[in-house]
Amino acid sequence: MQNNEAYLESAYNDIVKIFERVPLVTREGLDIQIKEALARKPGATLRVEDIVDESIVMELEKEGFIDRIYKQ
Protein backbone atom coordinates (compact mmCIF):
# COMPACT_ATOMS: atom_id res chain seq x y z
CA MET A 1 0.00 0.00 0.00
CA GLN A 2 1.32 3.42 -0.97
CA ASN A 3 1.39 6.12 1.72
CA ASN A 4 3.42 8.75 -0.10
CA GLU A 5 1.00 11.67 -0.43
CA ALA A 6 2.71 13.17 -3.50
CA TYR A 7 2.64 9.81 -5.29
CA LEU A 8 -1.02 9.25 -4.44
CA GLU A 9 -1.99 12.73 -5.61
CA SER A 10 -0.08 12.23 -8.86
CA ALA A 11 -1.72 8.85 -9.43
CA TYR A 12 -5.16 10.32 -8.73
CA ASN A 13 -4.57 13.18 -11.17
CA ASP A 14 -3.52 10.70 -13.87
CA ILE A 15 -6.56 8.48 -13.32
CA VAL A 16 -8.97 11.43 -13.37
CA LYS A 17 -7.78 12.21 -16.92
CA ILE A 18 -8.63 8.68 -18.10
CA PHE A 19 -12.06 8.09 -16.59
CA GLU A 20 -15.22 9.98 -17.43
CA ARG A 21 -16.76 12.07 -14.67
CA VAL A 22 -20.03 10.16 -15.01
CA PRO A 23 -19.18 6.47 -15.52
CA LEU A 24 -21.52 5.52 -18.35
CA VAL A 25 -21.02 2.81 -20.95
CA THR A 26 -19.62 3.94 -24.29
CA ARG A 27 -22.61 2.87 -26.33
CA GLU A 28 -20.84 3.20 -29.67
CA GLY A 29 -18.04 0.92 -28.54
CA LEU A 30 -20.40 -1.65 -27.07
CA ASP A 31 -22.55 -1.54 -30.22
CA ILE A 32 -19.49 -2.42 -32.31
CA GLN A 33 -18.74 -5.39 -30.05
CA ILE A 34 -22.35 -6.56 -30.22
CA LYS A 35 -22.39 -6.34 -34.02
CA GLU A 36 -19.19 -8.38 -34.23
CA ALA A 37 -20.62 -11.03 -31.89
CA LEU A 38 -23.92 -11.18 -33.79
CA ALA A 39 -22.08 -11.63 -37.09
CA ARG A 40 -20.93 -15.01 -35.73
CA LYS A 41 -24.43 -15.98 -34.60
CA PRO A 42 -26.91 -15.63 -37.50
CA GLY A 43 -30.46 -14.96 -36.36
CA ALA A 44 -29.46 -13.76 -32.90
CA THR A 45 -30.48 -10.33 -31.70
CA LEU A 46 -29.05 -8.17 -28.96
CA ARG A 47 -29.17 -4.47 -28.21
CA VAL A 48 -27.10 -2.38 -25.82
CA GLU A 49 -30.28 -1.79 -23.82
CA ASP A 50 -30.62 -5.55 -23.30
CA ILE A 51 -27.37 -5.77 -21.33
CA VAL A 52 -26.76 -2.30 -19.90
CA ASP A 53 -28.67 -0.63 -17.07
CA GLU A 54 -27.39 2.86 -16.38
CA SER A 55 -30.36 3.82 -14.21
CA ILE A 56 -28.39 3.73 -10.95
CA VAL A 57 -25.64 5.99 -12.28
CA MET A 58 -28.20 8.33 -13.83
CA GLU A 59 -30.06 8.55 -10.51
CA LEU A 60 -26.81 9.31 -8.65
CA GLU A 61 -26.08 12.07 -11.15
CA LYS A 62 -29.63 13.46 -10.91
CA GLU A 63 -29.40 13.58 -7.11
CA GLY A 64 -26.09 15.47 -7.28
CA PHE A 65 -24.06 12.66 -5.73
CA ILE A 66 -21.39 12.69 -8.45
CA ASP A 67 -20.98 16.47 -8.20
CA ARG A 68 -20.54 16.16 -4.43
CA ILE A 69 -17.80 13.57 -4.86
CA TYR A 70 -15.85 15.81 -7.21
CA LYS A 71 -16.13 18.76 -4.83
CA GLN A 72 -14.24 16.85 -2.12
Residue pairs with C-beta under 8 A, 6 or more apart in sequence:
2 8
2 11
21 66
21 70
22 57
22 61
22 66
23 57
24 54
24 57
25 48
25 52
25 54
27 48
27 52
30 48
30 51
30 52
31 48
34 46
34 47
34 48
37 46
38 44
38 45
38 46
60 66
61 67
